[in-house]
Amino acid sequence: MDKNTLFSAFGKWVSPINIQKLSEQVEELKQDYYTKKLTTEAFIKLLLFAQLHEMKSLHEMSDALLDDNLQAALGFESLSASQLSRKNNKVNPTILSTLFLDLVSKIQGFHYKNGKNMPLKIIDSSTLPLNLTNYKWAKFRKTKAGVKLHLRLVFMDKDTIYPEKAVITPAKEHDRNQLEILVDDKEAMYVFDRGYVDYERFDSMTDEGYFFVSRLKKNAVIRELGNFSLPEDSTVLSDRMAYIGTTQNRADNIFRLVEVIDTKRNPLCLITNRFDLSAEEISEIYRSRWAIELFFKWLKQHVEIKHFYGMSETAIQNQIYLALIAFCLNVLVQLETKSKKPLLRITRWLRAAIWKPAYIWLRRFEEASSP
């Protein structure tokens, strides 16, 4: 019997989660002591169901348990919003962070099968605003609160991207402070924006063997050392090597500067320590940075991280990690079915067939790909 006949579509979707590893962590951290029905596993499944349906409150989740199929999937028939709230504030975010990284490793299994020798890794952050009255621990400005999701995104191709590493901090944390944490793979090419410009860090990255492309700030002091020739039909404006910075704050290494035109017809100056690629390739690598903007947009529009289910730091972190887990589960479906369909279409099909046998949902991918 095909194992997919044993699953509902929802069961198939969450099946990549390593339940054994989850149970071991729950046991080690004593998360389910004195728990009668809302185990950590059931909590994660319910919250993923809520992410899938973009539920905006714990009360909405509690009401959803009127569904017999959801009751069967979780193992209980009812649950109050207050019970959910207590669990949401109790579950250690380390558990969800570990599950997220485990799913990332499964995605990487597909990635490296495709023979990608130097993956493109895009670094950026997004601020999630919070109400200062309810989230005083996350004070950002005089009248604002917020948390910041610092993310490293792997760009496999234009159809497949996935988050690889996440750091959640108060919103006032500067992006540059996270470079040391997010840059740790010498077999990758990193892409980031001018918010990460740090000459001292650029020097150390170069000395340590890390490759990057970034946008240079407009007020950067440049001491040009020479020009590289460009093809006659090149869309690149200039290709130079130079020292960057003032006498008091100057990078020791020589860097390459590639000037290009953006989509709004404005000139951009890119800085990189790669001299072996063409200027057009450098331009194209930086252009791929749009993928992380689309990722943040997808997260904010199609999973639930705008309406938070709790006010504690633990509850906020748990919800963000669950959103990342939901995205990774969608990517795994996309990779397993070799589908070029966008993740939003995959999600809609899942919602429509959620309690039907998994093969009915998976058959939809075959029908969609046939001529």
Summary of the structure (lengths in Angstrom):
residues: 371
radius of gyration: 23.2
end to end distance: 28.4
largest distance: 73.0
contacts: 1118
relative contact order: 0.15
helix: 46%
strand: 21%
